[in-house]
């Protein structure tokens, strides 16, 4: 406000008497001064002083991000009020306006709100605040992405990938479940393949809860930035870590969620590869701690510190507009092959095998299975291997008998107890005492569930190899009989021939039409395979003489199968081809097809040849199943044959109508990665409810290549005997024992995995499978 002058009375002035000729001018000047000072009159009487006007106050505004005021300020008389229009911009929400004695105003969404102050008696400020909406980022479109948790990748030893003062790692991840300490990308040295921890240079990873993002790095001291909120499951999330000259930033979806400072020179670890999905040691082997459930796409490394604005701008671009400092860019969109391309041409990743890819549409439309775990009391499940599903207690629910195998094998043999798990409406509970009692085995290699006694209850036959080490003495296989008391009773001693064999496989079928199921055991030892005929009521005698084919080969079979190929209602016999790599030449044995003469006797018949086994003479057929793949009412044959337990393969033989088999293996559309060694079992189930048999595989890892956590697991039958690889439906470690069944009786097939110790993993089918997603 302008400061007013105040004049005093006449005694404040010195009166100067001017010459007469200047008097008029002096009188005029004095009149002007008096007028300017407010003199010359007062009030109604024509004299006195003018009262001062009302004081004014400044109302200023303080707009927060995303808000604005109109007008920007106001002058009001003391006691008066001011009114403002406050605008909330797009991209912000939850506006609040307060200050200067007014009633607080608010607005949740973009738009305007009017705000009036109270009576203003002094200068004051009106404040507006709002919340910035999360930055909405979306990854660029691509048909395939990498399953880096199950099949990690490594980069070559490129110096530019080393962490530096200015450095950025970023990319998109899809988390299917909590994965404590899961490695996204970075450089670190696993100690004892990760069993003793990881020495970290710099890594984007998940923390101990398996959901919160962590940026870990080190100088002479270890540092870690942790995101405050968990990463959502089943959605794509952009993650980034930045080093910026002594400052570190962690970003989620383009927003900074944690910051920190550090001192010292960053550790490089130049002798170990940059790893995606797992840290790698100097030998190029990944830590064993990686687990399925983590997918990635569009991973990048920069030699500059990228700002949040730059990260947001490029997150949705396959090719960033600004590539200054871009060291490596891995789209991870490969469908097949053994490499993931670095689009910048510096650091292509290796071991992105087909097992490590997923169709984006399948991942985005899932999950199709929901994981729950069954915790087993400590010390009960110590050496889990495989199992069999069977309704033991007669309630209509499929229960589980879990097998255990001591490892490493010993001689004399080490026995392990069979475990029973009762299924109560889809929930498994350990109930060994009530379901089984104390039944032990050494190495249950194969099993068959059927009514062998003819009493209407399911029984369980277990083919046991005995200890899997020299001198391979074999052991007694077992028959567990279902009882009216709702338990399995070991009646081996009274129902089976008493003999020790190295029994690697078994098949059951009614060979002579007497309505009693007979057994053929593939014995992988010098004693030869055996035919045990059911005498009725579940008692068996050795009648191996019914098989006229020579039963003792230089390399005995690993599996056999009864299948009726010529439609005479009598099962024929397939004996898997074999080869013993530890002995070598001279142990080659072909696959044999022996035809049933109708009375339960078997011999080769030149009219029914069988195509040569996979991998030539050195192929070893480990699993055989019969199924009608094309719906023509005739049984076809599927065999799992590997080369020296290092190169797996599946062979599909189609029954042309009268027992003539042709090799149509190309219809399987499956390529095994180098981490797979051999398919140990094949289960048949209709996973997508289209009336056609699908395949569930258990594949054992190849020890020479680091043993991947993912394997080929699911093949969907698309009709006409053509299958598509749909393994990405099951986001799981499939190297352990898998069994299948509708465990909750909802009409969909579920899967159950038996871990090595203390746990079962139950994968419950939760939505119909859209098989058309795999028709590419």
C-alpha positions, 0 to 999 in steps of 0.5 A: 500500500502507498504510504501517506504523508502527514503535515504539521501545524503552521508552527512547523513552517518558517514564514518568509516575507517575500518582496511585494512583487512576488507575493501572488506567486508565493500565495499560489505555491502555498495553496498547492502545498496545503492542498496536497497535504489535505489542508484547507477544509475539514468535514461538514463544517468545512475543516478537519482530517480525511479518515484512512481507507480500509486496508488490503491484503494479498492472497497468493496461491501455491499450485502443486503438480498437476494443478493450476489457479485462476486468478493466480492471486488476489488483493482483498480488503481486510475481512473480505474473501477471494474466489479461485477456480482450481483445475486438476490436469489429466494424469492426476487425481485426488485434488485438495484445496485449502488455506486462508480460512476457506472450507477445504474443497476436493475433486477425485478426477481431472476437472475444475473446482471453485474455492473461496477463502474465509474472511482475510485479515492478513496476507495468506496462501491458498494451496492445491495438492494432487496425486500423480497417476501411475505412469501407464506403460505397455511393452511393445508387441511381440509374439514370443517372450523368454521364460528366463526363470526356467531356462536362463541365458548368459552373455559373452564376456563383454566389458561394456556390460560391466557396471560403471559410474553411469549405468542402467539396466532395464526391461519388462518382466512377468512374474507368475508366482513369488520367487525369493531371490530370483535373478532378473539380470546382472553380473554375479558369481554363484558360489558352489552353483549358488548353494553358498550364495552369490557374490554380486557386482550389480543385479536386478533381482527379487528380494527375500519375499519373492515379490519386491524388486531389489537392486543389489550392487557392491563396491568394497561394501554391498548395497541394496535398494528395495521397492516398497511395494510388491510386483503384481503377479500375472502382469507385465511390469517394467523394472529399471536400475540406475547408477548415476555418479554415486547415486543409485535409483530403482524404478518400477513402471517408470517411477522412482521407488527407491534411491540411495548413495554409495561410495567407492569403485564398483565391483566388476567380476569380469571373469563371469558372464552377465546372466539373465534368469540366473547368475553364471560362474566362470565355467558358464554354468548357472546357479541351481537356484533359478526356478520357473515362473519368471518371463522377460522381454525387451531387456537393455543395458546402457552405459549412461544413467537414464532418467525416469523420463527417458525410461518412460519414453522408451519402455514401449518402443522396440527400437528406442528413439534415443539410443545414446549409450545403449550397450545391449538390447535383447528383445527375447522374441525368438521362437526357436534356436540356441541364441537370443539376438542382441539387436545392437550386435554386441552381446547375444545371449546363449541357451535360449532354447525352445524350452525357454520361450512362451507364446505371449498370448498364452502367457497373457491369457493365463494362468491355466493352472493354480499352484498350491503346496502340500507341506509334509512333516519334516523327515517323512518325504526325504527322497521323493521320486515319482508316484501313482494315483489310485482311489485307495479309500473308495470315496471317488477321489484319487489318492496318491502313493508317493515313491521314494528312492535313496540317492546316491544308491548303495549296496547293500540297498537302502529302502525307503517307505512308500507314502500315502496321501489321502485326497479330501475333495481336492486337498491332499493330506499325508495319511500313510499309516491309515492308507498303507501302513509300513511298506518299503521299496528300493527303486520303484521304477514303474507302476500299474493301477488296475483291478488285478483281483477282480473284486471291483477295487483298484490294486497297485503293482510296483516294478522295482529295479532294486539298487541302481549300482553294482552289482545290480542284484535286483529286488522283488516287485510288489503287489498292493491289493485294495481292501474293503477297509480302504487301504492297500495291503502288501500281498506280494508274498502270496500272489507273486512269484518270489524272485529278484529282478531289475524290473524297469518297466511293466505292462498289464493286459488280458492276454488270453481272454479270461478277464484277468489282467496279466503282467509282462515285466521288462527286466533290465538284467541278464535274467531276461524279461518275464510274463506273469499270467494271472491265474484268476483272483490276482495270483500270478505264475511265471509263464514266460515260455508263452513268449517264443522270442528270445528273451535274453538280449545283450542289452535288455529292454527298459519298457514294454507295452501290451497293445492290440494292433490288429483288432482281434481283442487280444493284446500284442506285445511291444518290447522296446529297443535298447542299447547299453552305452557303458558296454558299447558295441554288441549291446544294440537291440531293436524294437520288437513287435510280437503278435498274440496268437489269440491264446496268449502266446507271442511270436514275431510275424513278418506281416507286422513289421515295426519301424526302426527305433529312433537314434539308430542302433544306439537308441534306448526306448525308456517309455512306451504307451498305446493310444488312439491319436487320430480317433479312428478306433485303432491303437497307435504307439508312442515311444520315448527313445533317447541316445545315451540318456543325453538326447531325448526323442519321441517316436509316434507310430500310426496304425494304418488300420490292420496293424501296419505301423508307419512312422509319423513322428513329425506330427509331434512338433516337439524339439527338446532342448540340450538340457533334457536327457531322456523322457522317463514317463508318458501320461495320457490325459485329455487336458483341453476337454476336446475328446482327444488324448493329450500327452504329459511328459516327465523329462529328466535333465541332461547332467552334461548341460547343467540340467534346466528346470524346464522340460517339454511337459505338455503336448496337445492333440489337435486332431488327426494325430497332430500334436502341438507343444504347449509346455508353457501352459505349465509354469513348473519344474517338470524334472520331478515326478509328475502324476495326472488326474482330476483331483477335485472332480471338476471335469478338468485334469490337474497335475501333481508333482512330488518334490525331492523332500518335504513337499508336493506341488498341486497344479489345479486346472482353473480355466479351460485351455484354448488349444487354438493359441498354439496353432502357429 
